[in-house]
């Protein structure tokens, strides 16, 4: 496979990682330099405090006689409210999520299957911003040439865009089952050999703990006011809360042939299509990148599409692999 130059987003990720490492080093040096000063200052303050405790106690009693508590002013209330918000990062994250939902694009990306270069090319086209939210629909591994690289890239991307949603696909589940000691046949027959080769080629075997934690914490679905995201689809007649995990990962024809309306548009991958599917409250975005077709991203709010294609060398050996 020809070597490609890193795209704009990859350069940004690498720069962000270098900056974080530099900041950590500077902070450590500053901390070491200040420890002695802090110890001396604490000792001096303690000596002064011991000498003044009696006087301070008498002065405080005299000053407090007849003194009535005052209500905080508007400026103080504002300061206290800001401090409370900073002390409650969960609420701050909720506020940020609401802002993202209101202002940004809602970008869904179909099955990647180890196609790292195509993922980088696609994101360079999309050029995500901080107010956007990306939803990956699962199947990051198997069949393609660089599953390990894809997981590493997604982990780095999460540092730049922490509001990104990563869904679990059936191939991540097969990989986890394999790692847990289950019968390896299903995993290996569905592209798992290529996944293992990619980790060995990158000298990342046994699998890094960060990669395993990423796989284990993937969501099965994601829902907004107008959309439901799931890797494979939904069982007709059942609300999202009653869907089985197996259907969210594996369902195909029962979902595709149904006209059931969940009251929201269902965005899915899993089933390789020749072109994106956008009708009947469905958006299908697995366009068979690993089989020589396209990797697709869709802004589900307005239907805008971005697509990229495998080059001839990387796709030629994978056109005859059966989907699953």
SEBA-889196 format. One record per residue: residue number from 0; residue in three letters; x, y, z of N, C-alpha, C in turn. Coordinates in steps of 0.1 Angstrom, whole numbers. Each point is the difference from the previous one (the first is absolute). Last residue first. Example, Ala and Ser with C-alpha at 12.3 -4.5 7.8 and 13.67 -1.06 7.14 Angstrom:
REC   i  aa   n_X   n_Y   n_Z  ca_X  ca_Y  ca_Z   c_X   c_Y   c_Z
REC   1 SER   128   -22    71     9    11     0    -8    11     8
REC   0 ALA     3   -57    -1    -9    12     0     9    12     0
//
This chain:
REC   i  aa   n_X   n_Y   n_Z  ca_X  ca_Y  ca_Z   c_X   c_Y   c_Z
REC 323 UNK  -208   -96    65    -6    -6    12     0     9    12
REC 322 UNK    14   -10   -59    -3     9    12    -7    -8    11
REC 321 UNK    37   -19   -37   -15     1     3    -2     8    12
REC 320 UNK    41     4   -36    -3    -5    14   -15     2     2
REC 319 UNK    26    12   -40    -8   -12     0    -3    -5    14
REC 318 UNK    27    40   -11   -13     1    -7    -9   -12     2
REC 317 UNK    47    11    15   -11    -1     9   -14     0    -6
REC 316 UNK    46     7   -19     0   -13     6   -12    -2     9
REC 315 UNK     8    42   -24    -1   -11    -9    -1   -14     6
REC 314 UNK     6    46    21   -13    -6    -1    -1   -13    -8
REC 313 UNK    40    28     8    -5    -5    13   -14    -6    -1
REC 312 UNK    22    18   -40     9   -10     7    -6    -6    12
REC 311 UNK   -22    35   -24    -1   -13    -7     8   -10     7
REC 310 UNK   -19    40    29     7    -1   -12     1   -14    -5
REC 309 UNK   -42    21    28    13    -7     2     7     1   -14
REC 308 UNK   -35    38    15     1   -13    -6    13    -6     3
REC 307 UNK   -39    38    21    13    -2    -5     1   -14    -5
REC 306 UNK   -39    42    15     4   -14    -3    14    -1    -5
REC 305 UNK   -44    32    24    14     0    -4     4   -15    -2
REC 304 UNK   -51    31     4     9   -12     0    14     3    -4
REC 303 UNK   -50    23    21    12     2    -8     9   -12     2
REC 302 UNK   -45     8    22     2   -10   -11    13     2    -8
REC 301 UNK   -19    24    41    -4     6   -14     3   -10   -11
REC 300 UNK     6   -12    47    -9    11     1    -5     5   -14
REC 299 UNK    34   -33     7   -13    -6     0   -11    11     1
REC 298 UNK    49    -4   -21    -5     9    10   -15    -3     0
REC 297 UNK    39   -36   -15   -13     8    -3    -3     9    12
REC 296 UNK    42   -34   -25    -5     8    11   -12     8    -4
REC 295 UNK    31   -47   -19   -10    11    -1    -3     7    13
REC 294 UNK    34   -33   -34    -2     3    14    -9    12     0
REC 293 UNK     3   -37   -42     2    13     6    -1    -1    15
REC 292 UNK    14   -40   -34    -9    10    -3     4    13     8
REC 291 UNK    20   -45     2     4     7   -12    -9    11    -4
REC 290 UNK    -2   -29    39    -2    -8   -12     3     7   -13
REC 289 UNK     2    20    44    10   -11     0    -2    -9   -12
REC 288 UNK   -31    36     7    14     5    -2    10   -11    -2
REC 287 UNK   -53     3     3    10   -10    -4    14     5    -3
REC 286 UNK   -41    23    18     1     0   -14    12    -8    -5
REC 285 UNK   -33    12    44    11    -9    -3     0    -2   -15
REC 284 UNK   -33    28    23    13     6    -4    12   -10    -1
REC 283 UNK   -59    12     3    10   -11     0    13     5    -6
REC 282 UNK   -49    20    21    12     4    -6    11   -11     2
REC 281 UNK   -58     9     4    12    -8     2    11     7    -8
REC 280 UNK   -48    12     0     5     1    13    12    -9     3
REC 279 UNK   -18     3   -44    -9    -7     9     6     0    14
REC 278 UNK    38    12   -33   -15     1    -2    -7    -8    11
REC 277 UNK    51     2   -19    -6    11     7   -15     1    -3
REC 276 UNK    50   -30    -5   -15    -2    -1    -6    12     9
REC 275 UNK    50    -7   -29    -7     3    12   -15    -1    -2
REC 274 UNK    29   -31   -32    -2    15     2    -7     2    14
REC 273 UNK    12   -43   -13     7     6   -11     0    15     2
REC 272 UNK    -2   -33    43    -9     5   -11     9     6   -10
REC 271 UNK     2   -35    47     7     8   -11    -9     3   -11
REC 270 UNK   -11    -6    53    -4    -6   -13     7     7   -11
REC 269 UNK    10    15    45     0   -14     0    -3    -7   -14
REC 268 UNK   -15    49    24    10    -5    -9    -2   -15    -2
REC 267 UNK   -33    46    16     6   -13     2    11    -2   -10
REC 266 UNK   -42    35    23    13     0    -8     8   -12     3
REC 265 UNK   -54    19     3     9   -10     5    13     0    -9
REC 264 UNK   -42    37    14     8    -6   -11    11    -9     6
REC 263 UNK   -48     8    25    13     7    -3     7    -7   -11
REC 262 UNK   -41   -16    15    -3    15     3    13     8    -1
REC 261 UNK    -6   -48   -11     3     3    14    -2    14     4
REC 260 UNK   -20   -35   -40     4    14     3     2     2    15
REC 259 UNK    -2   -43   -40    -3     5    13     6    14     3
REC 258 UNK     2   -32   -39    -4    14    -1    -4     6    13
REC 257 UNK    34   -44   -17   -11     5     7    -3    15    -3
REC 256 UNK    37   -29   -16   -13    -2    -8   -12     7     7
REC 255 UNK    45     1    20     0     6   -13   -13    -1    -8
REC 254 UNK     6   -22    43     0    15     1    -1     6   -14
REC 253 UNK     3   -46     2   -12     4     8    -1    15     1
REC 252 UNK    39   -18   -20   -11     0    -8   -13     4     7
REC 251 UNK    41     2    28     1     4   -14   -13     1    -7
REC 250 UNK    29    -4    53   -13     0    -8     3     5   -15
REC 249 UNK    33    -2    39     0   -10   -11   -13     1    -9
REC 248 UNK    13    28    40    12    -3    -6    -1    -8   -13
REC 247 UNK   -38    13    28     8    13    -3    13    -3    -7
REC 246 UNK   -26   -37    14    -6     7   -11     8    13    -4
REC 245 UNK    14   -25    39     2    -7   -13    -5     7   -12
REC 244 UNK   -10    17    43    14     3    -4     3    -7   -13
REC 243 UNK   -51    11    10    10    -9     5    14     5    -5
REC 242 UNK   -44    32    10     8    -7   -11    10    -9     7
REC 241 UNK   -32    32    21    -2   -14     1     7    -8   -11
REC 240 UNK     2    48     5     3    -5    13    -2   -15     1
REC 239 UNK   -11    25   -40    14    -2     2     3    -6    13
REC 238 UNK   -47   -12   -19     7    12     2    15    -3     3
REC 237 UNK   -32   -32   -31     5     2    14     7    14     1
REC 236 UNK   -20   -18   -41   -10    -1    10     5     2    14
REC 235 UNK    36   -15   -38   -13     7    -2   -10    -3    12
REC 234 UNK    54     0     5   -11    -9    -2   -13     7    -1
REC 233 UNK    48    23   -15    -9    -3    11   -11   -10    -4
REC 232 UNK    55    13   -16   -14     4    -2    -8    -4    12
REC 231 UNK    50    -2    -7    -7    -8   -10   -14     4    -3
REC 230 UNK    29    27    30     8    -6   -10    -8    -7   -11
REC 229 UNK   -21    42    24     4   -14     5     8    -6   -12
REC 228 UNK   -27    49    17    12    -5    -6     2   -14     5
REC 227 UNK   -42    39    -5     5   -12     8    11    -6    -8
REC 226 UNK   -27    52     2     8   -11    -7     3   -11    11
REC 225 UNK   -22    44     9    -5    -3   -14     6   -13    -6
REC 224 UNK    11    19    45   -15     3    -2    -5    -5   -13
REC 223 UNK    41   -28    15    -2    15     2   -15     2    -2
REC 222 UNK    36   -45    10   -13     6    -3     0    15     2
REC 221 UNK    31   -50    -5     1    14     4   -13     7    -5
REC 220 UNK    25   -54    11    -9     9    -8     2    14     6
REC 219 UNK    27   -35    15    -8    -8    -9    -9     9    -9
REC 218 UNK    51    12    23   -15     1     2    -7    -9   -11
REC 217 UNK    52    -6    22    -8     5   -12   -15    -1     3
REC 216 UNK    40   -14    28    -9    11     4    -8     6   -12
REC 215 UNK    33   -36    -4    -9    -4    10   -11    10     4
REC 214 UNK    36     9   -32    -9   -10    -5   -11    -3    11
REC 213 UNK    35    28    13    -8     7   -10   -11   -10    -5
REC 212 UNK    32   -17    29    -9     8     7   -10     7   -10
REC 211 UNK    36   -24   -18   -10    -9     5   -11     8     8
REC 210 UNK    37    24   -17    -9    -5   -11   -11    -9     5
REC 209 UNK    32    16    31    -8    11    -5    -9    -4   -11
REC 208 UNK    32   -30    17   -11     1     9    -9    11    -5
REC 207 UNK    29   -27   -36     2    11    11   -12     1     8
REC 206 UNK    13   -47   -25    -7    13    -3     1    10    12
REC 205 UNK    39   -37    -8   -14     0     3    -6    14    -1
REC 204 UNK    24     7   -30    -6   -12     5     8    -5    12
REC 203 UNK     8    37   -33    -9     4    11    -8   -13     5
REC 202 UNK    32    11   -39     7    -5    13    -9     5    12
REC 201 UNK   -10     3   -49     3    12     8     6    -2    13
REC 200 UNK   -12   -37   -28     8     9    -8     4    13     7
REC 199 UNK   -30   -30    21    13    -5     0    10     8    -8
REC 198 UNK   -46    12     0     6     2    13    14    -5     1
REC 197 UNK   -24    -8   -39     3    14     1     6     3    14
REC 196 UNK   -14   -44   -10    12     3    -7     3    15     2
REC 195 UNK   -40   -16    18    11    -4     7    13     3    -7
REC 194 UNK   -39    10   -23     1     9    12    12    -5     9
REC 193 UNK   -11   -25   -38     6    13    -4     1     9    12
REC 192 UNK   -22   -41     7    14    -2    -3     7    13    -4
REC 191 UNK   -47    -2     7     8     2    12    15    -2    -2
REC 190 UNK   -41    -4   -31    10    11    -1     9     2    12
REC 189 UNK   -35   -34    -3    -6    13    -4    10    11     0
REC 188 UNK    10   -46    14    -7    -1   -13    -6    13    -5
REC 187 UNK    21    -2    43    10    -2   -10    -6    -1   -14
REC 186 UNK   -29     4    38     8    12    -2    10    -2   -11
REC 185 UNK   -26   -37    12    -9    11    -6     8    12    -3
REC 184 UNK    22   -37    22    -3    -2   -14    -8    11    -6
REC 183 UNK    19    -7    46     5    10    -9    -5    -1   -14
REC 182 UNK   -20   -12    51     4    -7   -12     4    10   -10
REC 181 UNK     5    21    47   -11    -8    -7     6    -7   -12
REC 180 UNK    23    31    33     2   -14    -1   -11    -9    -6
REC 179 UNK     7    50     5    -5    -6    12     2   -15     1
REC 178 UNK    10    26   -39    10     4    11    -4    -6    13
REC 177 UNK   -29    -7   -36    12    -7    -3    10     3    11
REC 176 UNK   -40    24     1    -2   -14     3    12    -9    -2
REC 175 UNK     1    45   -14     0    -1    15    -2   -14     5
REC 174 UNK    -3     8   -46    14     2     4     1    -1    15
REC 173 UNK   -43    -1   -20     8   -12    -3    14     1     5
REC 172 UNK   -26    38     4    -5   -10     9     8   -13    -2
REC 171 UNK     8    35   -30     6     3    13    -4   -10    11
REC 170 UNK   -21    -3   -42    14    -4    -1     8     3    13
REC 169 UNK   -46    13    -6     1   -15     3    15    -4    -1
REC 168 UNK    -7    50    15    -5    -8   -11     2   -15     3
REC 167 UNK    -5    50    29     5   -14    -1    -6    -6   -12
REC 166 UNK     8    55     8    -9   -12     1     7   -13    -2
REC 165 UNK    13    54    14     5   -12    -6    -9   -12     3
REC 164 UNK     1    58     0    -7   -12     4     6   -12    -8
REC 163 UNK    18    54    16    -2   -11   -10    -6   -12     6
REC 162 UNK    15    42    22   -14    -3    -1    -4   -11   -11
REC 161 UNK    45    18     9    -5    -9    11   -14    -3    -1
REC 160 UNK    40    16   -32   -15     2    -1    -6   -10    11
REC 159 UNK    47     3    -3    -3    12    -7   -15     3     1
REC 158 UNK    16   -40    18     7    11     7    -4    13    -6
REC 157 UNK   -13   -39   -22    -9     2    12     6    11     8
REC 156 UNK    24   -17   -37   -11     9    -4    -8     4    12
REC 155 UNK    33   -32     6     6    13    -1   -11    10    -4
REC 154 UNK   -12   -45     1     3     4    14     6    15     0
REC 153 UNK    -8   -21   -42   -13     4     7     2     5    14
REC 152 UNK    37   -17   -24    -4    13    -6   -13     4     7
REC 151 UNK    17   -43    11     9    11     5    -5    14    -5
REC 150 UNK   -23   -37   -18    -3     2    15     9    11     6
REC 149 UNK     9   -12   -45   -13     6     1    -4     3    15
REC 148 UNK    39   -25   -10     2    14    -3   -13     8     1
REC 147 UNK    -1   -47     4     6     6    12     2    15    -2
REC 146 UNK   -18   -25   -36    -9     2    11     6     6    12
REC 145 UNK    13    -6   -51     6     7    11   -10     2    11
REC 144 UNK    -7   -22   -45    14    -2     3     5     6    13
REC 143 UNK   -52   -21   -10     9    10    -5    14    -1     5
REC 142 UNK   -33   -31    16     0     0   -15    10    10    -6
REC 141 UNK   -14     8    52    -1   -12    -9    -1     3   -15
REC 140 UNK   -14    38    39    11   -10    -2    -4   -11   -10
REC 139 UNK   -28    37    15    13     7    -2    10   -10    -5
REC 138 UNK   -52     1    10     8    -8    -9    12     8    -4
REC 137 UNK   -38    32    19     6   -13     3     6    -7   -11
REC 136 UNK   -20    46     2   -10   -11     0     5   -14     3
REC 135 UNK    13    55    13     5   -12    -8    -9   -12     3
REC 134 UNK    -6    56     4    -5   -13     5     6   -11    -9
REC 133 UNK    10    55    14     2   -11    -9    -6   -12     7
REC 132 UNK    -7    56     4     0   -13     7     1   -11   -11
REC 131 UNK    13    57     4    -6   -11    -7     0   -12    10
REC 130 UNK    21    43     9   -14     0     2    -8   -12    -6
REC 129 UNK    48     8    -6    -3    -3    14   -15     0     3
REC 128 UNK    15   -13   -49     3    11     8    -4    -3    15
REC 127 UNK    15   -28   -50    -9     2    12     5    11     9
REC 126 UNK     7   -18   -51     6    11     8    -8     3    13
REC 125 UNK    -4   -30   -42   -11     5     9     5    12     8
REC 124 UNK    31   -22   -28   -11     6    -8   -10     6     9
REC 123 UNK    34   -24    20     6    12    -6   -11     7    -8
REC 122 UNK   -11   -41    17     0    10    10     6    13    -4
REC 121 UNK     3   -38   -29   -14     4     2    -1    12    10
REC 120 UNK    42   -20    -6    -4     7   -12   -14     6     1
REC 119 UNK    16   -30    33     6    13     1    -4     9   -11
REC 118 UNK   -16   -44    -1    -6     8    11     6    14     1
REC 117 UNK    19   -30   -30   -13     5    -5    -7     8    10
REC 116 UNK    40   -22    12     3    11   -10   -13     6    -5
REC 115 UNK    -3   -39    29     4    13     7     2    11   -10
REC 114 UNK   -27   -47     2     5     9   -11     4    14     6
REC 113 UNK   -20   -40    24    14     1    -1     6     8   -11
REC 112 UNK   -49    -4     9     6   -13    -2    15     1    -4
REC 111 UNK   -42    31     5    14     4    -4     8   -13    -3
REC 110 UNK   -56    18     1    10   -11     4    14     3    -6
REC 109 UNK   -31    44     4    -3   -15    -2    12    -9     3
REC 108 UNK   -17    51    19    10    -6    -9    -2   -16     0
REC 107 UNK   -26    52    13     0   -15     2    10    -6   -10
REC 106 UNK   -12    51    24     6    -7   -10     1   -15     3
REC 105 UNK   -23    50    11    -1   -13     6     4   -10   -11
REC 104 UNK    11    56    10    -5   -11    -8    -1   -13     8
REC 103 UNK    -5    47    27     9    -7    -9    -7   -10    -9
REC 102 UNK   -22    29    35     8     8   -10     7    -9   -11
REC 101 UNK   -28   -17    37    -7    11    -5     7     6   -12
REC 100 UNK    18   -36    25   -12    -5    -6    -7    12    -7
REC  99 UNK    38     9    26     4    -7   -12   -13    -4    -8
REC  98 UNK    -7    19    42     5    10   -10     4    -6   -13
REC  97 UNK   -12   -28    36   -12     7    -5     4    11   -11
REC  96 UNK    34   -23    22    -7    -9    -9   -12     6    -6
REC  95 UNK    24    24    34     8    -1   -13    -7    -9   -10
REC  94 UNK   -18     2    43    -2    13    -7     7     0   -13
REC  93 UNK     7   -37    27   -14     0    -5    -3    13    -7
REC  92 UNK    42    -4    21    -1    -9   -11   -14     0    -6
REC  91 UNK     6    23    40     7     7   -11     0    -8   -13
REC  90 UNK   -16   -20    39   -10    10    -5     6     8   -11
REC  89 UNK    29   -30    21   -11    -8    -7   -10    10    -6
REC  88 UNK    37    15    28     2    -2   -15   -11    -7    -7
REC  87 UNK     5    30    45    -9   -11    -5     2    -2   -15
REC  86 UNK    23    34    25     1   -12     9    -8   -12    -4
REC  85 UNK    -1    42   -24    13    -6    -2     2   -13     9
REC  84 UNK   -40    25     5     0    -6   -13    13    -7    -3
REC  83 UNK    -4    25    39    -8   -12     1     0    -7   -13
REC  82 UNK    21    42     2     8   -10     7    -8   -13     1
REC  81 UNK   -22    36   -18    10    -5   -10     9   -10     7
REC  80 UNK   -33    21    26    -6    -9   -10    10    -5   -10
REC  79 UNK    14    31    33    -3   -13     6    -6   -10   -10
REC  78 UNK     9    45   -14    12    -8     2    -3   -14     6
REC  77 UNK   -36    29    -5     5    -4   -13    12    -8     1
REC  76 UNK   -17    20    39    -9   -11    -5     5    -6   -13
REC  75 UNK    21    39    16     4   -12     8    -8   -12    -4
REC  74 UNK   -12    41   -19    13    -4    -5     5   -13     7
REC  73 UNK   -40    21    15    -2    -6   -13    13    -6    -5
REC  72 UNK    -2     4    53    -4     8   -11    -1    -7   -13
REC  71 UNK    -6   -21    51     9     2   -11    -6     9   -11
REC  70 UNK   -14     5    52    -3    -8   -11    10     2   -11
REC  69 UNK    11     6    53    -5     7   -12    -3   -10   -11
REC  68 UNK     4     0    59     4    -6   -13    -7     7   -12
REC  67 UNK    13    25    47   -10    -8    -6     4    -6   -13
REC  66 UNK    24    21    49     1    -2   -15   -11    -9    -5
REC  65 UNK    10    11    47    -9     9    -7     0    -1   -15
REC  64 UNK    41   -20    22   -11     4     8    -9    11    -7
REC  63 UNK    41   -20   -18   -13    -7    -3   -11     5     9
REC  62 UNK    45    15     4    -5     5   -13   -14    -6    -3
REC  61 UNK    25   -13    39    -4    14     1    -7     5   -13
REC  60 UNK    18   -44     2   -12     1     9    -5    14     0
REC  59 UNK    39    -8   -24   -11    -5    -7   -13     1     9
REC  58 UNK    42    12    18    -5    10   -10   -12    -5    -7
REC  57 UNK    21   -30    30    -6    12     7    -6    10   -10
REC  56 UNK    24   -37   -18   -13    -4     7    -7    11     7
REC  55 UNK    43     8   -19   -11    -1   -10   -13    -5     6
REC  54 UNK    38     2    27    -4    14    -4   -12    -1   -10
REC  53 UNK    20   -41    13    -7     6    11    -5    14    -3
REC  52 UNK    26   -24   -32   -13    -6     2    -8     7    11
REC  51 UNK    46     7   -20   -10    10    -1   -14    -5     4
REC  50 UNK    43   -25    -1     2    12     8   -12     9     1
REC  49 UNK    -1   -39   -27     1    -4    14     1    12     9
REC  48 UNK     2     6   -47   -14    -3     4     0    -4    15
REC  47 UNK    41     7   -23    -7    13     2   -14    -2     6
REC  46 UNK    25   -38   -11     6     7    11    -7    13     3
REC  45 UNK   -13   -24   -38    -4    -8    12     5     7    12
REC  44 UNK    12    16   -43   -14     3     3    -4    -6    13
REC  43 UNK    42   -11   -16     0    14     4   -14     4     5
REC  42 UNK     5   -43   -20     7     1    13    -1    14     6
REC  41 UNK   -15    -7   -44    -9    -6     9     5     1    15
REC  40 UNK    27    15   -36   -11     9     2   -10    -6    11
REC  39 UNK    36   -27   -15     5    11     9   -11    10     3
REC  38 UNK   -11   -36   -29     3    -5    13     5    11    10
REC  37 UNK    -7    10   -46   -13    -2     7     2    -5    14
REC  36 UNK    38     5   -28    -6    13     4   -13    -2     8
REC  35 UNK    20   -38   -19     8     5    11    -6    13     5
REC  34 UNK   -20   -20   -38    -3    -7    12     8     5    12
REC  33 UNK     0    16   -48    -7     7    11    -2    -8    13
REC  32 UNK    23   -17   -40     6    12     3    -6     7    12
REC  31 UNK   -20   -39   -19    12    -3     7     7    13     5
REC  30 UNK   -37     5   -27    -4    -5    13    12    -4     8
REC  29 UNK     6    15   -44    -5    11     8    -3    -5    14
REC  28 UNK    11   -32   -33    11     8     4    -3    11    10
REC  27 UNK   -35   -26   -18     8    -8     9    12     8     5
REC  26 UNK   -28    19   -33    -6     0    13     8    -8    10
REC  25 UNK    15     0   -45     1    13     6    -6     1    14
REC  24 UNK    -6   -40   -25    14     2     4     2    13     7
REC  23 UNK   -42    -8   -18     2    -8    11    14     1     6
REC  22 UNK   -11    22   -40    -7     6    11     2    -8    13
REC  21 UNK    15   -18   -41     9    11     4    -6     7    12
REC  20 UNK   -25   -35   -19    13    -5     6     8    11     5
REC  19 UNK   -39    11   -24    -3    -5    13    12    -5     7
REC  18 UNK     6    15   -44    -3    11     9    -3    -5    14
REC  17 UNK     5   -32   -34    13     6     3    -2    12    10
REC  16 UNK   -39   -20   -17     7    -9     9    13     5     4
REC  15 UNK   -24    25   -31    -7     0    13     7    -9    10
REC  14 UNK    14     0   -45     4    12     6    -6     1    14
REC  13 UNK   -13   -36   -27    14    -2     5     5    13     7
REC  12 UNK   -43     1   -18     0    -9    11    14    -2     5
REC  11 UNK    -6    27   -38    -6     6    11     1    -9    13
REC  10 UNK    12   -17   -42    10     9     4    -5     7    13
REC   9 UNK   -30   -28   -21    10    -8     7    11    10     5
REC   8 UNK   -34    19   -25    -5    -4    13    10    -8     7
REC   7 UNK     9    14   -44     0    12     9    -4    -5    14
REC   6 UNK    23   -38   -28   -10    10    -3     0    11    10
REC   5 UNK    43   -33   -15   -11     2    10    -9    12    -4
REC   4 UNK    25   -29   -38     3    11    10   -11     1    10
REC   3 UNK    10   -47   -25    -7    13    -2     5    10    11
REC   2 UNK    18   -49   -27    -1     8    13    -6    14    -4
REC   1 UNK   -11   -48   -25     8    12     0    -1     8    13
REC   0 UNK    -4   -54    -4    -9    12     0     9    12     0
//
